[in-house]
Amino acid sequence: MHASGTYDFPFGRGRKFLNQSKLANATVGGWTLGTIVTWESGEPHLLSGGTATWNGNGNSGIELIGITAKDLQRSIGRHNVPGKGYVQMLDPKYLQANGSANPAYITPEYTPGKIGQLVWLHSPTNFNTDLSLTKLVPVYTDRVNLKLQGVFLNAFNHVSWTGMNGSIQSTTFGTTSSVFGSGARQIEIRADLTF
């Protein structure tokens, strides 16, 4: 979902406040705030056991022991891993020391001819805000204007991790190093002369 909007600050010529002063108009007049807010539900990830128990299929599912798929989904979050360039999406109790799935809770399906559980987990939601601040400066009457603009992509520097390794036998199971969109905050400054 995207929501966008603009707000003209009520100061300066033609606005409600401070509209009689050239100094006020030059400093606080003509400013506009723009925003684009993006909310994205978490993307789905199928957990893979890495076995082929039926018809040579490469994903015969998994077995959950003493937990449900809802328990795993509730454990999804963003857990930082010190010294690593990725985040862990699952509660660490579901992992072994080597990073693969903890067999006390999650195992591949090994029984020939049997299809295990096909468990889909969703990443946490992504929320991003882009902002712009624009000032219109009249240069010559109303026909020639200088537009100064600062654009702040990911204005609040909220890193939204995306993707997740769903292979339960992998030593990076449940991790991701990918980010949604541009990643860290980016600031752009520009000037346009309109006539």
FENVEN-V455395 format. One record per pair of residues at least 4 apart in sequence whose ideal C-beta (glycine too) atoms are under 8 Angstrom apart, sorted by the first residue. I is the first residue (numbers start at 1). J is the second residue. D is the distance in Angstrom with one decimal. If there is no record, write none. Layout:
i: <I | I>
j: <J | J>
d: <D | D>
This chain:
i: <1 | 1 | 1 | 2 | 2 | 2 | 3 | 3 | 4 | 4 | 4 | 4 | 5 | 5 | 6 | 6 | 6 | 6 | 7 | 7 | 7 | 8 | 8 | 8 | 9 | 9 | 9 | 9 | 9 | 10 | 10 | 10 | 11 | 11 | 11 | 11 | 11 | 11 | 11 | 11 | 11 | 11 | 12 | 12 | 12 | 12 | 12 | 12 | 12 | 12 | 13 | 13 | 13 | 13 | 14 | 15 | 15 | 18 | 18 | 18 | 18 | 19 | 19 | 19 | 20 | 21 | 22 | 23 | 24 | 24 | 25 | 25 | 26 | 30 | 30 | 30 | 30 | 31 | 31 | 31 | 32 | 32 | 32 | 32 | 33 | 33 | 33 | 33 | 34 | 34 | 34 | 34 | 35 | 35 | 35 | 35 | 36 | 36 | 37 | 37 | 37 | 37 | 38 | 38 | 38 | 38 | 38 | 38 | 39 | 39 | 39 | 40 | 40 | 40 | 40 | 41 | 41 | 42 | 42 | 42 | 42 | 42 | 42 | 43 | 43 | 43 | 43 | 44 | 44 | 44 | 45 | 45 | 45 | 45 | 45 | 45 | 45 | 46 | 46 | 46 | 46 | 46 | 47 | 47 | 47 | 47 | 47 | 47 | 47 | 47 | 47 | 48 | 48 | 48 | 48 | 48 | 48 | 49 | 49 | 49 | 49 | 49 | 49 | 49 | 49 | 49 | 49 | 49 | 50 | 50 | 50 | 50 | 50 | 50 | 51 | 51 | 51 | 51 | 52 | 52 | 52 | 52 | 53 | 53 | 53 | 53 | 53 | 53 | 53 | 53 | 53 | 53 | 54 | 54 | 54 | 54 | 54 | 59 | 60 | 60 | 60 | 60 | 60 | 61 | 61 | 61 | 61 | 61 | 61 | 62 | 62 | 62 | 62 | 62 | 62 | 62 | 62 | 62 | 63 | 63 | 63 | 63 | 63 | 63 | 64 | 64 | 64 | 64 | 64 | 64 | 64 | 65 | 65 | 65 | 65 | 65 | 66 | 66 | 67 | 67 | 67 | 67 | 68 | 69 | 69 | 69 | 69 | 69 | 70 | 71 | 72 | 72 | 72 | 72 | 72 | 72 | 73 | 73 | 75 | 75 | 75 | 76 | 76 | 76 | 76 | 76 | 76 | 77 | 77 | 77 | 78 | 78 | 78 | 78 | 78 | 79 | 79 | 79 | 79 | 79 | 79 | 80 | 80 | 81 | 81 | 81 | 81 | 85 | 86 | 86 | 86 | 86 | 87 | 87 | 87 | 87 | 88 | 88 | 88 | 88 | 89 | 89 | 89 | 89 | 89 | 89 | 89 | 89 | 90 | 90 | 90 | 90 | 93 | 93 | 94 | 94 | 94 | 94 | 94 | 95 | 95 | 95 | 95 | 95 | 95 | 96 | 96 | 96 | 96 | 98 | 99 | 99 | 99 | 99 | 99 | 100 | 100 | 100 | 100 | 100 | 101 | 101 | 101 | 101 | 101 | 101 | 101 | 102 | 103 | 106 | 107 | 108 | 108 | 108 | 109 | 109 | 109 | 109 | 121 | 121 | 123 | 123 | 123 | 123 | 123 | 124 | 126 | 126 | 126 | 126 | 127 | 127 | 128 | 128 | 128 | 128 | 128 | 129 | 129 | 129 | 129 | 130 | 130 | 130 | 130 | 130 | 131 | 131 | 131 | 132 | 132 | 132 | 132 | 133 | 133 | 133 | 134 | 134 | 134 | 134 | 135 | 135 | 135 | 136 | 136 | 136 | 137 | 137 | 137 | 137 | 138 | 138 | 138 | 139 | 139 | 139 | 139 | 140 | 143 | 144 | 144 | 144 | 145 | 145 | 145 | 146 | 146 | 146 | 146 | 147 | 147 | 147 | 147 | 148 | 148 | 148 | 149 | 149 | 149 | 149 | 150 | 150 | 150 | 151 | 151 | 151 | 151 | 152 | 152 | 152 | 153 | 153 | 153 | 153 | 153 | 153 | 154 | 154 | 154 | 154 | 154 | 154 | 154 | 155 | 156 | 157 | 157 | 159 | 159 | 159 | 160 | 160 | 160 | 161 | 161 | 161 | 161 | 162 | 162 | 162 | 162 | 163 | 163 | 164 | 164 | 164 | 165 | 165 | 165 | 165 | 165 | 165 | 166 | 166 | 167 | 168 | 169 | 179 | 182>
j: <38 | 39 | 40 | 36 | 37 | 38 | 36 | 37 | 34 | 35 | 36 | 37 | 34 | 35 | 32 | 33 | 34 | 35 | 32 | 33 | 34 | 15 | 31 | 32 | 15 | 28 | 31 | 32 | 33 | 15 | 16 | 17 | 15 | 16 | 17 | 18 | 19 | 24 | 25 | 28 | 29 | 31 | 18 | 19 | 24 | 25 | 28 | 29 | 30 | 31 | 19 | 25 | 29 | 30 | 19 | 19 | 29 | 24 | 25 | 28 | 29 | 24 | 25 | 29 | 24 | 25 | 26 | 27 | 28 | 29 | 29 | 30 | 137 | 135 | 136 | 137 | 138 | 133 | 134 | 135 | 133 | 134 | 135 | 136 | 131 | 132 | 133 | 134 | 131 | 132 | 133 | 134 | 129 | 130 | 131 | 132 | 129 | 130 | 127 | 128 | 129 | 130 | 126 | 127 | 128 | 129 | 130 | 181 | 125 | 126 | 127 | 125 | 126 | 127 | 180 | 122 | 125 | 76 | 122 | 123 | 124 | 125 | 126 | 122 | 123 | 162 | 163 | 120 | 121 | 122 | 120 | 121 | 122 | 123 | 163 | 164 | 166 | 59 | 118 | 119 | 120 | 166 | 62 | 106 | 118 | 119 | 120 | 121 | 166 | 167 | 168 | 58 | 59 | 62 | 166 | 167 | 168 | 59 | 60 | 61 | 62 | 63 | 107 | 108 | 109 | 116 | 168 | 169 | 58 | 59 | 108 | 167 | 168 | 169 | 60 | 108 | 109 | 110 | 56 | 57 | 58 | 60 | 57 | 60 | 109 | 110 | 111 | 112 | 113 | 114 | 115 | 116 | 60 | 112 | 113 | 114 | 115 | 118 | 108 | 109 | 114 | 115 | 116 | 109 | 115 | 116 | 117 | 118 | 119 | 101 | 106 | 107 | 108 | 109 | 116 | 117 | 119 | 168 | 106 | 107 | 108 | 109 | 116 | 117 | 68 | 69 | 72 | 105 | 106 | 117 | 119 | 103 | 104 | 105 | 106 | 107 | 104 | 105 | 71 | 72 | 105 | 106 | 72 | 73 | 117 | 119 | 120 | 121 | 74 | 75 | 76 | 90 | 94 | 106 | 119 | 121 | 121 | 122 | 90 | 91 | 94 | 89 | 90 | 121 | 122 | 123 | 124 | 89 | 91 | 124 | 87 | 88 | 89 | 124 | 161 | 87 | 88 | 89 | 90 | 91 | 92 | 87 | 88 | 86 | 87 | 88 | 175 | 177 | 172 | 175 | 176 | 177 | 161 | 175 | 176 | 177 | 92 | 95 | 174 | 175 | 121 | 123 | 124 | 161 | 164 | 174 | 175 | 176 | 94 | 95 | 173 | 174 | 102 | 105 | 101 | 102 | 105 | 106 | 174 | 99 | 100 | 101 | 102 | 173 | 174 | 100 | 101 | 102 | 103 | 171 | 170 | 171 | 172 | 173 | 175 | 168 | 169 | 170 | 171 | 173 | 105 | 106 | 107 | 168 | 169 | 173 | 174 | 106 | 107 | 168 | 168 | 116 | 168 | 169 | 114 | 115 | 116 | 117 | 164 | 166 | 161 | 162 | 163 | 164 | 176 | 161 | 160 | 162 | 180 | 181 | 158 | 160 | 154 | 158 | 160 | 180 | 181 | 154 | 155 | 156 | 158 | 151 | 152 | 153 | 154 | 155 | 151 | 152 | 155 | 149 | 150 | 151 | 152 | 149 | 150 | 152 | 147 | 148 | 149 | 150 | 147 | 148 | 149 | 145 | 146 | 147 | 145 | 146 | 147 | 148 | 142 | 144 | 145 | 144 | 145 | 146 | 193 | 144 | 195 | 193 | 194 | 195 | 193 | 194 | 195 | 191 | 192 | 193 | 194 | 191 | 192 | 193 | 194 | 189 | 190 | 191 | 189 | 190 | 191 | 192 | 187 | 188 | 189 | 187 | 188 | 189 | 190 | 185 | 186 | 187 | 181 | 182 | 185 | 186 | 187 | 188 | 158 | 181 | 182 | 183 | 184 | 185 | 186 | 185 | 185 | 184 | 185 | 179 | 183 | 184 | 179 | 180 | 181 | 176 | 178 | 179 | 180 | 176 | 178 | 179 | 180 | 176 | 178 | 174 | 175 | 176 | 170 | 172 | 173 | 174 | 175 | 176 | 173 | 174 | 173 | 173 | 173 | 183 | 186>
d: <7.3 | 4.8 | 7.5 | 6.3 | 7.2 | 5.4 | 7.5 | 4.8 | 7.4 | 6.5 | 4.5 | 7.3 | 7.3 | 5.9 | 5.7 | 6.8 | 4.6 | 7.7 | 6.9 | 4.7 | 7.8 | 7.3 | 7.7 | 5.1 | 7.4 | 7.2 | 4.5 | 7.0 | 7.1 | 4.8 | 4.3 | 5.3 | 5.5 | 8.0 | 5.1 | 4.7 | 7.7 | 6.8 | 8.0 | 4.4 | 5.2 | 7.2 | 6.2 | 6.2 | 6.4 | 4.1 | 6.3 | 1.7 | 5.4 | 7.9 | 5.7 | 4.7 | 5.8 | 7.8 | 6.7 | 5.5 | 6.7 | 3.8 | 7.3 | 6.1 | 6.9 | 7.8 | 7.4 | 7.8 | 7.7 | 6.4 | 6.2 | 6.3 | 5.7 | 6.3 | 3.7 | 7.1 | 7.7 | 5.4 | 4.2 | 6.7 | 8.0 | 6.8 | 7.1 | 5.3 | 7.6 | 4.6 | 7.8 | 7.6 | 6.9 | 7.3 | 5.9 | 8.0 | 6.9 | 4.1 | 7.8 | 6.8 | 6.4 | 6.7 | 5.3 | 7.5 | 7.5 | 4.5 | 7.7 | 7.3 | 5.2 | 7.9 | 7.2 | 7.2 | 4.5 | 7.8 | 7.8 | 7.8 | 6.6 | 7.2 | 5.4 | 6.5 | 4.3 | 7.9 | 7.2 | 7.1 | 5.6 | 7.5 | 3.8 | 3.7 | 5.4 | 5.4 | 7.6 | 6.8 | 5.2 | 6.4 | 7.3 | 5.0 | 7.3 | 5.5 | 6.8 | 5.3 | 7.4 | 6.9 | 7.8 | 4.6 | 4.5 | 7.3 | 6.5 | 7.3 | 5.5 | 5.7 | 5.4 | 7.5 | 8.0 | 4.6 | 7.6 | 6.7 | 4.7 | 8.0 | 5.9 | 7.8 | 4.7 | 7.6 | 5.4 | 5.0 | 6.7 | 6.7 | 6.0 | 5.9 | 4.4 | 7.9 | 7.4 | 3.1 | 5.3 | 6.2 | 5.9 | 7.3 | 7.6 | 7.6 | 5.8 | 6.0 | 7.2 | 4.7 | 4.9 | 4.6 | 5.9 | 6.1 | 5.2 | 5.6 | 5.5 | 6.0 | 7.8 | 3.9 | 5.6 | 6.8 | 6.1 | 5.5 | 6.4 | 5.7 | 7.1 | 7.7 | 6.0 | 7.7 | 5.6 | 7.1 | 6.0 | 7.8 | 7.4 | 4.6 | 7.4 | 5.9 | 5.7 | 4.8 | 5.4 | 2.9 | 5.2 | 5.1 | 7.7 | 8.0 | 5.9 | 6.7 | 6.0 | 6.1 | 5.1 | 5.7 | 6.1 | 5.9 | 7.5 | 5.0 | 7.4 | 5.7 | 5.2 | 6.6 | 6.5 | 6.9 | 7.5 | 6.8 | 6.1 | 6.1 | 7.1 | 7.9 | 6.5 | 5.6 | 7.3 | 6.8 | 7.8 | 6.6 | 4.1 | 6.5 | 5.3 | 7.9 | 7.5 | 6.3 | 7.2 | 4.7 | 7.6 | 7.5 | 6.3 | 6.7 | 7.3 | 7.0 | 7.0 | 7.9 | 6.8 | 5.9 | 5.6 | 6.7 | 5.5 | 3.7 | 6.6 | 5.6 | 6.6 | 6.0 | 7.0 | 6.9 | 6.2 | 7.0 | 7.6 | 6.4 | 4.9 | 8.0 | 6.8 | 6.2 | 5.7 | 6.3 | 4.3 | 7.3 | 7.7 | 7.5 | 6.6 | 5.8 | 7.7 | 6.4 | 6.5 | 5.4 | 7.4 | 5.4 | 7.2 | 4.6 | 5.9 | 3.9 | 5.2 | 6.7 | 6.2 | 7.8 | 6.6 | 7.4 | 5.8 | 5.4 | 8.0 | 6.6 | 7.7 | 7.6 | 4.9 | 5.0 | 6.7 | 6.3 | 4.9 | 6.7 | 7.7 | 3.9 | 6.9 | 7.7 | 6.5 | 5.3 | 5.4 | 6.3 | 7.2 | 6.1 | 7.1 | 6.6 | 5.6 | 6.7 | 6.6 | 5.3 | 7.1 | 5.3 | 7.5 | 5.2 | 7.3 | 3.9 | 5.6 | 6.1 | 7.4 | 6.5 | 5.4 | 6.2 | 5.6 | 5.3 | 7.2 | 4.0 | 7.3 | 3.7 | 7.2 | 5.3 | 7.8 | 6.5 | 5.0 | 5.4 | 7.6 | 7.3 | 6.5 | 6.6 | 6.0 | 6.9 | 2.9 | 7.8 | 7.2 | 7.5 | 7.4 | 6.2 | 7.3 | 5.9 | 7.8 | 7.8 | 3.9 | 6.8 | 4.7 | 7.9 | 6.6 | 7.0 | 5.8 | 6.6 | 6.2 | 7.1 | 6.0 | 7.4 | 5.1 | 5.7 | 7.6 | 7.3 | 6.7 | 5.1 | 6.9 | 6.2 | 7.6 | 4.5 | 4.3 | 6.0 | 6.8 | 4.8 | 7.1 | 7.0 | 4.8 | 7.8 | 6.3 | 7.0 | 4.5 | 7.9 | 7.4 | 4.7 | 7.7 | 5.5 | 7.7 | 5.6 | 6.5 | 4.3 | 7.5 | 6.6 | 6.2 | 7.5 | 5.6 | 4.5 | 6.1 | 5.3 | 7.4 | 4.0 | 6.2 | 7.3 | 7.2 | 4.4 | 7.6 | 5.0 | 7.7 | 6.3 | 7.4 | 5.6 | 7.9 | 6.9 | 4.4 | 7.8 | 6.3 | 7.9 | 7.8 | 5.4 | 7.3 | 5.3 | 7.5 | 7.5 | 6.8 | 7.3 | 5.3 | 7.2 | 4.3 | 7.7 | 7.4 | 6.6 | 7.7 | 5.6 | 7.8 | 5.4 | 6.8 | 4.3 | 7.7 | 7.4 | 6.5 | 6.7 | 6.0 | 7.3 | 6.7 | 4.8 | 6.7 | 6.6 | 7.7 | 6.3 | 4.2 | 5.8 | 6.5 | 7.0 | 6.3 | 3.9 | 6.9 | 5.2 | 6.9 | 5.9 | 7.3 | 6.6 | 5.2 | 6.4 | 4.4 | 4.4 | 4.2 | 6.2 | 7.1 | 5.1 | 5.5 | 5.0 | 5.7 | 6.5 | 5.5 | 6.9 | 7.5 | 7.9 | 6.1 | 5.4 | 7.4 | 4.3 | 5.6>
